Structure formats: structure tokens, C-alpha cells
Amino acid sequence: MKKKTKIVCTMGPNTDSKDMLRQYALSGMDIARLNFSHDTHEGHLKRINYIKELREELGLPLAILLDTKGPEIRTCLLENEQKVTLEIGQEFTFTTEDIIGNKSIVAVTYQDLPKDVKAGDIILIDDGLIACEVKTTTATEVKCTVLNGGELGNRKGINIPNVSVNLPALTQKDKDDIIFGMEQGIDFIAASFVRNAEAVREIKALVKEHNADVAIIAKIENQEGIQNIDEIIDEADGIMVARGDMGVEVPAEMVPAIQKEIIKKCNEAFKPVITATQMLDSMIRNPRPTRAEVTDVANAIYDGTDAIMLSGESAMGKYPVEAISMMVKIATETEAHLDFDAMLAEKENLKTKSVSNAVSFASVTTAKALNSKLIVASSMSGYTTRLVSKFRPKATIIGLSPCDKTLRKMQILWGVKPVKATEEKSTDAILEKAVETVKASNYAESGDTLVFTAGVPAGKTGVTNMMKVAVID
């Protein structure tokens, strides 16, 4: 396996052809992200079906992540749907009434806006390009002065830093989209604008109601989410550091420290984490990234991210395959310079948290001592594989499972190569089959040592309590 860091690619106009999606998969895409802020169910279904076909054709457990639109505030339509220019110092009004906007007033989608803001609050439009300061409010209007002017288009996003808004955790659109996604067998839900653990619980309840096996990734992109990060990590299956809206909601200069802190907390909690937004943004237009972008991707890997994500670069950029290939090159080169011994020493205190942690840690230290190329983690649910991954071994982790869904959910885990296994009744039989599988797949050859870890009895989920060392005949 060339790289250990996983790559998430956003679908879009570029992926309207199966041939292009095939190139993405062969270039290094592990997870396909469907952004439900855009497109129709029909459009997404076409890509889902392409991915399912490519799984069979390429023998790759390509995973699908549904990214919800989430609860958001937007401006409404302007006269003739034409942009208007806002000047610094002018008065500008946001209203909850159903009107067509112009240069001095615009309707918003959030009815409680006048209740939630007060004089002195800042309202940002279109990723912060336009800034307005609240002066007065009425039952239906928020009157402002424009601090930062610019062109205002139709249906632009609104952010209100440091203001707790009373939006629902799940909109009706989100519920409809998630139900549609579950019917199509998606593997992950990336929940937008998660503010607390209750938002995650609400999605979990919807998933449980439909008897679906879907991992929930909470996107951290506002002040409340950052403040409640510990409870969100506890409740969610993983985290996405969504730096786009985050960089509008909090000062941009704070984002790097927040990113590092969230990644650290996820690693300590044994939860996967994706770093996202503008990673190779210039490659939307240019065939090569800036040096700053290359450094950004590398630093996310040094921070300990499990996965890195492409947004516009893969969805509608001019050089999508080149962007994926560049991600692979950066990841491979960065991983060659990781200090695996130091990373393991740093995580040693985590082994005392449970028997499963201790056995997973022992598997990694044994592989290091024996200079093993492979750690084989057999898992029905992916639990064992996730624990081993978080101890960041230099050895490749082969994630064995008879369950296709589990193999796809392993695609978010750093350093894990998911491999299909047959279901066996005993741990000895699993080990025997594991040796056969890694030999047949050319991951190991005669004389190689592999470290095997699993839960006993065979097939039991949520426990890792056994480790063996085997030498390939």
C-alpha cells in the first residue's frame, strides 16, 4: 500500500461519467463524498450506482459518505435575481418577511434572526466577504451598517460569529436526504453544523429507526461545536474538521490551533478524523498546488489526521485526477518522514484505558520489535482495526472482515488495507485463512512475520483480547 492516510473526494459535475470515477478510484480515492447541499436525489443516485459498479469491477471497497446540507441561514432572492453592490457605511436591513430584496434590504430564511442578535453583533454574508454590524432590531427586521462591502448574490450563506442560534439539529431536507442515503446503502453520514452531542443523538435515532449500519461523522464548523467538542467526540463515530465555515465563524488565525487540538482529542478517543476544505484549492484552476497547500496537507498528516479531503478540486476543478495524485504523493512522502517510535511512545498511556487498548498496543509494539511488515486485525465490526490504527504502526494493517459494510467503514482508518475474509468459527481458522489471504494478495512472502490480533471468541464484536505471531511458510 503506497499511502496510509485516506483520501475523501467530493463528487460533482466532474463525476458525471463512470470513466472519470474509475480514474479517481485508481488514483487513490478511498471515500466518495456526496454533498447534499447541491444536486438532486437522481443526480446522487447515478453516482452511487457508478460507485457500486466500480466496487465489483475493481475489487475495491469504495465507501460512500453523505454530507448533509445542515441547518443554515441564507439570504433569499433579489430583484430580477441580479447581484447588488453593498457600500461600506450604508444602511442595510435583513427581514424575516417574504419580500424580494434590493440594495437596501434582503429577506432571510431564519425567522428568529431578530430575536437572536443584538446591537454590536456582526452578520457575515457569503463566507465573510460582506460584513454588517447590527444597530437595531424589531420583531421582523435587523437594521445594520455595512462594515465590509461587496457584491451580494442570491441565496448566500449567513454566519453570525459568537451568537447561539436556535436552528434545528436536523432539517426536514436532511431527514429526507439521510433516509434516501440509507436506502442506497451509504456508509457514512457527515452531519453539518453539529453544535452539541444532542444533534448526533438525533441522527443516531433516525439511523436506528431504519435499522441501518451507518457511521456518523460530526462536522465541527462553528463556535458551539468547538466549545462542545468533547461531548461531540464521545457521541459521534468520527469527526470532520470543516475549516471553511469554521474560518468564518472564528478568526482564521485560530483555525490551525483548533485543528491540531481536535485531531489530538480524536486520536486520544480512538475516533477517526477527516481534515477538510481548501487543501489543494488552487488546483481547481491550476495543474500544480501552491507550496503552502502542500505544506498544509503534510501538516494535517503530521497532526495525526486519518483522512484528507478534496472539495471543489475533485467536484468541479480542472485537474481532479492530478489533485488526487498530488494528495497521494504528499501523503506518501510525509509518511516516510514520520517518527513512528515517537508516535508510539506518545500514545503509550492510552494502552491502560482497556484490555482492548492494551492488546492493540502490544500488537503494534510486537510488530515493531520483530520488524513485521504486517499487522492483521480480524474484525466483524471494525473495532479491532480502529484501535490498532490509532497506535500508528509502521507496519501495514490488514483489516480482515467477512462483512462488506465493515470493510467500507475501514476506509476512513489510517494505515488500514481492508481485505475480504471468509467467516470462520474459530480464531485458529481465522489465523490460518489470514495467512493464506495475505500470501495470495502478495502482501507478504515466505519467511515474513505477521502479528495477528482479534477478539475471542471468534465473531464477537467490540472486544480485542488476543494476539498471535505467525511466520509465513
C-alpha positions in Angstrom: 0.0 0.0 0.0 1.5 3.3 -1.1 -0.1 5.6 1.4 -1.5 5.3 4.9 -3.6 8.5 5.0 -7.0 8.1 3.5 -8.4 10.3 0.7 -12.0 11.6 0.5 -13.1 13.0 -2.8 -16.2 15.2 -3.3 -18.5 14.2 -6.2 -19.8 16.8 -8.6 -20.1 17.7 -12.3 -16.7 16.1 -12.9 -18.0 12.7 -11.8 -21.0 12.5 -14.1 -19.1 9.8 -16.1 -18.2 6.4 -14.7 -14.8 6.5 -16.5 -13.8 9.6 -14.5 -14.9 7.9 -11.3 -12.8 4.9 -12.2 -9.8 7.2 -12.6 -10.5 8.7 -9.1 -10.6 5.2 -7.6 -7.5 4.0 -9.3 -5.6 7.3 -8.4 -6.2 6.8 -4.7 -9.8 7.8 -3.7 -10.9 5.8 -0.7 -14.3 7.5 0.1 -16.7 9.3 -2.3 -18.4 12.3 -0.7 -21.8 13.2 -1.9 -22.6 16.9 -1.0 -26.4 17.1 -0.5 -26.2 20.9 -0.4 -26.1 20.5 -4.2 -27.8 18.3 -6.8 -30.9 16.2 -6.7 -31.5 12.6 -5.4 -31.5 11.5 -9.1 -28.1 13.1 -9.6 -26.6 11.5 -6.5 -28.2 8.1 -7.3 -26.4 8.0 -10.6 -23.0 8.4 -8.9 -23.9 5.9 -6.2 -24.7 3.3 -8.8 -21.4 4.0 -10.6 -19.5 3.5 -7.3 -21.3 0.2 -6.6 -20.5 -1.0 -10.1 -16.8 0.1 -9.7 -16.6 -1.8 -6.4 -17.4 -5.0 -8.3 -15.2 -4.2 -11.4 -12.1 -3.0 -9.5 -12.5 -5.2 -6.4 -12.2 -2.1 -4.2 -14.3 -1.4 -1.1 -15.1 2.2 -2.1 -17.0 3.9 0.7 -19.8 6.5 0.3 -20.2 9.5 2.6 -23.4 11.5 2.6 -22.7 15.1 3.6 -25.9 16.9 4.8 -26.8 20.4 3.9 -27.4 21.0 7.6 -29.3 23.8 9.4 -28.1 27.0 7.8 -29.2 30.6 7.3 -29.3 32.1 3.8 -30.4 35.3 2.1 -33.3 35.0 -0.3 -33.9 36.3 -3.8 -33.0 39.7 -5.1 -34.9 41.8 -7.8 -34.6 40.1 -11.2 -32.2 37.7 -9.5 -29.4 40.2 -10.2 -26.5 40.9 -7.8 -26.4 44.2 -5.9 -23.4 46.1 -4.6 -23.3 47.0 -0.9 -21.1 50.0 0.0 -19.1 50.5 3.2 -21.1 52.7 5.7 -24.5 52.2 4.1 -27.6 51.0 6.0 -28.7 47.5 5.2 -31.7 45.5 6.5 -32.3 41.8 7.0 -36.0 40.9 7.2 -38.0 37.8 8.0 -40.8 39.0 5.8 -41.4 37.4 2.4 -40.0 40.1 0.1 -37.8 40.4 -3.0 -34.6 42.0 -1.9 -32.6 45.0 -3.3 -29.6 47.2 -2.5 -31.0 48.1 0.9 -32.9 45.1 2.2 -32.9 41.3 1.8 -35.1 38.5 3.2 -33.5 35.7 5.2 -34.5 32.0 5.7 -34.3 32.1 9.6 -37.4 33.5 11.3 -35.7 34.0 14.7 -32.9 36.2 13.5 -34.2 39.4 15.0 -34.6 37.6 18.4 -31.1 36.1 18.4 -29.0 39.1 17.5 -28.4 42.4 19.4 -26.7 45.7 18.7 -23.0 45.2 18.1 -23.2 41.7 16.7 -21.6 41.0 13.3 -23.5 39.3 10.5 -21.3 37.8 7.8 -22.6 37.0 4.3 -21.0 34.8 1.6 -18.2 33.2 3.6 -17.5 36.6 5.3 -16.9 38.6 2.1 -19.6 41.0 3.3 -19.8 42.1 7.0 -22.6 44.1 8.6 -22.9 45.4 12.2 -26.3 45.2 13.9 -27.6 48.6 15.0 -31.2 47.9 16.0 -33.8 45.1 15.8 -37.6 44.9 15.5 -39.9 41.9 15.5 -39.2 41.2 11.8 -36.1 43.3 10.9 -32.4 43.6 11.8 -31.0 47.0 10.7 -27.3 47.1 10.1 -24.4 49.2 8.9 -22.2 47.7 6.2 -18.6 47.3 7.5 -17.2 45.4 4.5 -18.9 46.0 1.2 -19.1 43.8 -1.9 -21.4 42.1 -4.4 -24.4 40.3 -2.8 -25.8 37.5 -4.9 -28.9 35.3 -4.4 -29.2 32.7 -1.6 -25.9 33.4 0.0 -24.9 31.8 3.4 -25.0 33.8 6.6 -22.7 33.3 9.6 -23.1 35.1 12.9 -20.0 34.6 15.0 -20.4 34.2 18.8 -24.2 34.1 18.6 -26.0 30.9 19.6 -28.8 30.4 17.0 -31.9 28.4 17.7 -31.8 26.3 14.5 -32.9 22.6 14.5 -30.2 20.0 14.5 -31.9 18.2 11.6 -33.9 19.9 9.0 -36.7 18.1 7.1 -34.4 18.1 4.0 -31.6 16.5 6.0 -34.0 13.7 7.2 -35.3 13.1 3.7 -31.7 13.0 2.3 -30.4 10.7 5.1 -33.4 8.3 4.6 -32.7 8.3 0.8 -29.0 7.6 1.5 -29.7 4.8 3.9 -32.0 3.1 1.3 -29.0 3.3 -1.1 -26.6 1.7 1.4 -24.3 4.7 2.3 -21.5 4.1 4.8 -21.1 7.4 6.5 -23.2 10.5 7.3 -21.2 13.7 7.7 -23.5 15.9 9.7 -23.1 19.6 9.1 -23.0 22.4 11.7 -23.1 20.0 14.7 -23.3 22.2 17.8 -23.6 19.5 20.6 -23.9 15.8 21.3 -27.7 16.0 21.2 -27.5 16.7 17.4 -25.6 13.5 16.9 -28.1 11.5 19.1 -30.9 12.8 16.9 -29.2 11.4 13.7 -28.4 8.2 15.5 -32.1 7.8 16.4 -33.1 8.2 12.8 -30.5 5.7 11.7 -31.7 3.2 14.3 -35.3 3.7 13.3 -34.3 2.5 9.8 -32.1 -0.4 11.1 -29.2 1.0 9.1 -25.5 0.4 9.7 -24.1 3.9 9.1 -21.2 5.7 10.9 -21.9 9.3 11.9 -19.2 11.9 11.3 -19.8 15.2 13.1 -18.6 18.3 11.2 -17.1 20.9 13.5 -17.6 24.3 11.9 -18.8 26.8 14.4 -18.1 28.2 17.9 -20.6 26.0 19.7 -19.2 22.8 18.1 -15.7 23.8 19.1 -16.8 24.6 22.7 -18.7 21.2 23.0 -16.0 19.2 21.2 -15.5 16.6 24.0 -19.2 15.6 24.2 -19.4 15.5 20.4 -16.4 13.2 20.1 -17.8 10.9 22.7 -21.2 10.6 20.9 -20.0 10.6 17.2 -18.3 7.8 15.3 -15.8 10.3 13.9 -15.1 14.0 13.3 -14.6 16.2 10.3 -12.5 19.4 10.9 -14.5 21.6 8.4 -12.3 24.6 8.1 -14.4 26.5 5.6 -17.3 27.7 7.8 -15.1 27.4 10.8 -12.7 30.0 9.4 -15.7 32.4 9.0 -17.2 31.7 12.5 -13.9 32.1 14.3 -10.9 34.2 13.4 -9.0 32.5 10.6 -5.7 32.7 12.6 -7.2 30.4 15.3 -8.1 27.6 12.9 -4.7 25.9 12.8 -4.6 25.5 16.6 -8.2 24.4 16.7 -7.4 21.8 14.0 -4.5 20.4 16.0 -6.4 20.2 19.2 -9.4 18.4 17.6 -7.2 15.9 15.9 -5.3 15.3 19.2 -8.6 14.7 21.0 -9.9 12.3 18.3 -6.7 10.3 18.5 -6.9 10.0 22.2 -10.5 8.9 22.0 -9.7 6.4 19.2 -12.1 8.1 16.8 -11.2 8.7 13.1 -10.8 12.3 12.0 -11.0 14.0 8.5 -9.3 17.3 7.7 -11.2 19.2 5.1 -11.6 22.4 3.0 -9.2 24.2 0.6 -6.5 21.7 1.0 -5.4 22.0 -2.7 -7.8 24.8 -3.6 -5.6 26.4 -6.3 -5.8 23.0 -8.2 -9.4 23.9 -9.1 -7.7 26.2 -11.7 -4.0 25.2 -11.8 -2.3 21.9 -12.6 0.1 22.3 -9.6 -0.7 23.3 -6.0 1.0 26.2 -4.1 3.8 25.3 -1.7 1.6 26.5 1.1 -1.1 24.0 0.2 1.4 21.1 0.0 2.6 22.1 3.5 -1.0 22.3 4.8 -1.8 18.7 3.7 1.5 17.5 5.1 0.9 19.3 8.4 -2.5 17.7 8.8 -0.8 14.3 8.4 1.8 15.3 11.0 -1.0 16.4 13.3 -2.4 12.9 13.1 -5.4 13.1 10.8 -6.8 9.8 9.4 -8.1 11.3 6.2 -7.7 14.3 4.0 -10.4 15.7 1.8 -10.8 17.3 -1.6 -13.8 19.5 -2.2 -14.1 21.7 -5.3 -10.8 20.2 -6.5 -12.5 16.9 -7.3 -16.1 18.1 -7.7 -15.6 20.6 -10.5 -12.0 21.6 -10.8 -10.0 21.5 -14.0 -7.4 19.0 -12.7 -9.2 16.5 -10.4 -7.1 13.4 -11.1 -3.9 15.4 -10.8 -5.2 16.7 -7.4 -5.8 13.1 -6.1 -2.4 12.0 -7.4 -0.8 15.0 -5.6 -2.6 14.1 -2.4 -1.2 10.6 -2.7 2.4 11.9 -3.3 2.2 14.3 -0.4 0.8 11.6 1.9 3.4 9.0 0.9 6.3 11.5 1.2 5.1 12.8 4.6 4.6 9.3 6.0 8.1 8.4 5.0 9.3 11.1 7.5 7.0 10.2 10.4 8.8 9.3 13.6 6.8 6.1 14.3 8.8 5.3 17.5 8.0 8.8 18.9 4.3 8.5 18.0 4.0 5.1 19.7 5.8 6.4 22.9 3.4 9.3 22.9 0.4 7.0 22.8 1.7 4.5 25.4 -0.5 6.0 28.2 -3.6 5.1 26.1 -3.0 1.4 26.5 -4.2 1.4 30.1 -7.7 2.5 29.2 -8.9 -1.0 28.5 -7.9 -4.6 27.7 -8.6 -4.0 24.0 -6.3 -1.0 24.0 -3.6 -2.9 25.8 -3.7 -5.8 23.3 -3.8 -3.4 20.3 -0.8 -1.5 21.7 1.0 -4.8 22.3 0.3 -5.8 18.7 2.0 -2.6 17.4 5.0 -2.9 19.8 5.5 -6.6 18.9 5.4 -5.8 15.2 8.0 -3.1 15.8 10.2 -5.4 17.8 10.0 -8.1 15.1 10.2 -5.7 12.2 7.0 -7.2 10.9 5.6 -5.7 7.7 2.0 -6.6 8.6 -0.4 -6.5 11.4 -3.5 -8.5 10.6 -6.6 -7.3 12.5 -9.6 -9.6 12.2 -12.8 -7.8 13.0 -16.6 -8.2 12.4 -17.3 -4.6 13.2 -14.0 -2.8 12.5 -13.4 -2.2 16.2 -10.1 -4.0 16.5 -8.8 -2.4 13.3 -9.7 1.1 14.6 -7.8 0.6 17.8 -4.7 -0.7 16.1 -4.8 2.2 13.6 -4.7 4.8 16.3 -1.4 3.4 17.7 0.0 4.4 14.3 2.2 1.3 13.4 4.8 1.5 10.7 3.6 -1.9 9.6 0.6 -2.1 7.2 -2.6 -3.0 8.9 -4.6 -5.6 7.0 -8.2 -5.2 8.2 -9.9 -8.6 7.7 -13.6 -9.0 7.8 -16.3 -11.1 6.1 -18.6 -8.1 6.1 -18.5 -5.8 3.1 -20.0 -2.9 5.1 -17.3 -3.2 7.7 -14.6 -3.2 5.0 -16.0 0.0 3.6 -16.2 1.6 7.1 -12.5 0.7 7.5 -11.7 3.1 4.6 -11.6 6.0 7.0 -9.0 4.4 9.2 -5.3 5.5 8.8 -3.0 2.7 7.6 -5.7 0.1 7.1 -6.0 -2.0 4.0 -9.4 -3.7 4.1 -9.4 -7.3 2.8 -12.4 -9.6 2.5 -12.2 -12.8 4.5 -14.5 -15.8 4.9 -16.4 -16.2 8.1 -14.7 -18.8 10.4 -15.8 -20.5 13.6 -12.5 -20.4 15.5 -9.7 -17.9 15.9 -7.2 -20.6 14.7 -9.2 -21.0 11.5 -9.3 -17.2 11.1 -5.5 -17.0 11.5 -4.9 -19.9 9.0 -7.2 -18.1 6.5 -5.5 -14.8 7.2 -2.1 -16.2 6.3 -3.5 -17.7 3.1 -5.1 -14.4 2.2 -2.1 -12.2 2.7 0.1 -14.6 0.7 -2.4 -14.8 -2.1 -2.8 -11.0 -2.2 1.0 -10.6 -2.3 1.1 -8.5 0.9 3.7 -11.0 2.4 6.0 -13.7 1.3 7.6 -16.8 2.8 9.7 -16.0 5.9 7.8 -12.8 6.7 6.5 -12.4 10.2 2.9 -11.1 10.8 1.2 -10.1 14.0 -2.4 -11.2 14.3 -4.9 -9.7 16.6 -8.7 -10.3 17.1 -11.4 -10.9 19.6 -12.1 -14.2 21.3 -14.4 -16.0 20.9 -14.4 -15.6 17.1 -17.1 -13.3 15.7 -17.6 -11.4 18.9 -17.8 -7.7 18.3 -16.4 -4.8 20.3 -13.6 -6.7 22.0 -9.9 -7.2 21.2 -8.3 -9.6 23.6 -6.0 -11.9 21.6 -2.6 -11.6 19.8 -0.5 -14.2 18.0 2.7 -14.1 15.9 2.9 -16.2 12.8 5.7 -16.8 10.3 4.6 -17.2 6.7 5.7 -20.6 5.3 
